[in-house]
Amino acid sequence: MSRLAAKFEALAKTGSKALIPFITAGDPRPDFTVPLMHAMVKAGVDIIELGVPFSDPMADGPVIQRASERALTHKMSLKRTLEIAAEFRKTDQETPLVVMGYLNPIEAMGYEDFANAAQRADIDGVLTVDLPPEEGIECSTLLKARGIDPIFLLAPNSSEERVKKMDAAGSGYIYYVSLKGVTGAGHLNAVDVENKLQQIRANTKLPIAIGFGVKDAASAKTIANIGDGVVIGSALISKIEDNIDNLDQASNEIIELLISIRQAMDN
């Protein structure tokens, strides 16, 4: 059983939901990322999504776009992101780790070389934003052969047929985009999300993590009552941006926010 499957199974047994923070690897500098990852685990997160900096992050709002820009000034890349993941793994063998990014860097590396590198870094899942299941068969097959879960995005307008395709092609969990638009935009409509999840659950047994609109403890609590996991990214990265000259303060504010979210979800 993969770390992701084991994590969701363990949470389900206790009635808990997964808290999944997203951060961009190397933002605002490479040596900040691994200590922050360990601090987030101590704050009670269950799974970490580690973003690969990319020059054209089309699904991301301005906050995460700027995070990529800051990381890229330090020559961050897919290869260096995997190196950061491997560094984290040296002292944490339990927390599931998902690499999230775009297809171009993976294609540049080559599917098989990427799958091998992800395996060496002990990655648990790969979420490629712009790779639909119909076009991701080769990459998904290579990842699954190495015990890595390919994870796909579902949108509010995704059809039942698409849910079935993602159920067949993916594993680990489904990432449900709770609103139309980019990360960090808009406000959640819990009723719409709940209605859509009923349709999704009729066509998959995979856990469903919900993101793109979670901003604080209140919205996280609402989503935790609907889905199996809560993904929060822009709100965390904003703490880095607001404290770019005082990264200890940035880390403290991120941890305080995650603790408040963990408490709200558990209550």
C-alpha positions, -999 to +999 in steps of 0.1 A: +000+000+000+013+034-009+019+061+017-010+081+003-034+052+004-022+043+039-026+079+051-062+083+038-071+049+052-058+058+086-075+092+086-108+076+076-107+052+105-105+081+129-130+103+111-103+129+103-095+147+070-062+153+053-046+187+057-025+193+025-004+224+022+011+235-011+044+254-012+067+262-041+101+245-040+129+271-036+106+300-026+120+325-017+153+306-017+162+269-018+175+265+018+141+277+032+120+249+018+130+217+037+130+233+072+095+247+064+083+213+053+095+197+086+078+225+105+046+220+087+046+183+096+050+192+133+021+216+129-002+186+120-002+185+082-008+150+066+005+153+031+027+179+014+023+192-022+057+205-034+053+228-064+078+228-092+086+264-102+076+271-138+078+301-160+042+299-172+020+285-144-013+289-163-036+275-136-020+296-108-030+330-096-006+359-091+006+348-056+019+314-068+031+329-100+053+353-080+065+324-059+077+306-090+094+338-102+113+341-069+123+305-070+135+306-106+159+335-098+177+308-078+179+285-108+152+261-094+141+234-117+124+200-117+157+183-109+164+206-080+128+202-067+134+164-066+167+170-048+148+190-022+123+162-018+151+137-014+166+159+013+133+161+032+130+123+029+163+117+047+147+126+081+110+120+073+100+085+060+063+088+068+048+120+054+034+115+019+050+139-006+034+149-039+052+168-066+029+192-084+037+210-116+034+213-153+041+190-182+068+209-200+097+202-175+087+165-173+087+162-211+121+180-213+135+155-188+118+125-205+090+104-189+111+075-180+140+096-167+115+116-146+098+085-132+132+071-122+143+103-106+110+106-087+114+071-075+150+078-063+136+109-044+110+087-028+081+107-041+046+093-034+025+111-060+028+133-091+001+159-100+007+173-135-018+202-139-019+203-177-018+165-184-052+150-189-057+112-183-063+106-220-028+119-228-011+107-197-012+070-202+026+066-208+036+087-179+010+072-156+021+037-165+057+045-157+049+061-124+026+033-113+052+007-121+075+025-096+049+027-069+041+064-075+005+076-077-005+097-107-030+123-095-053+143-117-074+175-115-112+175-117-130+208-124-165+219-116-176+212-152-160+178-155-184+151-168-191+117-153-172+102-182-141+122-173-144+112-136-144+075-147-113+081-169-095+097-140-105+069-117-090+044-141-058+063-148-051+078-114-045+067-079-037+082-045-065+108-046-084+131-069-077+169-067-110+187-071-107+223-082-135+239-061-141+269-084-135+281-119-104+302-123-069+302-110-055+293-076-064+318-048-093+333-068-130+336-058-149+322-029-161+287-022-197+278-027-201+248-003-234+237-017-221+236-053-190+217-041-211+192-022-234+185-051-205+180-074-188+156-050-219+134-049-215+129-087-178+123-084-182+098-056-207+078-076-179+071-101-148+067-080-136+053-047-105+074-046-103+100-018-111+136-030-090+165-019-104+200-025-084+231-033-081+264-051-105+283-028-094+275+008-081+306+025-085+302+062-097+280+091-133+287+084-132+277+047-110+247+056-136+235+081-164+238+056-145+218+030-134+192+056-171+184+062-175+177+025-142+162+011-115+138+023-087+164+022-082+202+022-055+218+000-043+253+009-015+271-010-019+308-019-028+317+017+005+301+029+027+316+002+012+350+009+029+347+043+063+343+026+056+373+003+045+395+031+076+387+052+102+383+024+128+401+046+120+381+077+116+345+069+115+334+105+084+355+108+070+340+075+076+305+088+059+313+122+029+328+105+025+298+082+027+274+111+002+295+131-023+294+102-018+256+097-024+250+134-056+270+134-067+251+103-059+218+118-079+226+150-108+239+129-109+207+108-106+184+138-134+202+156 
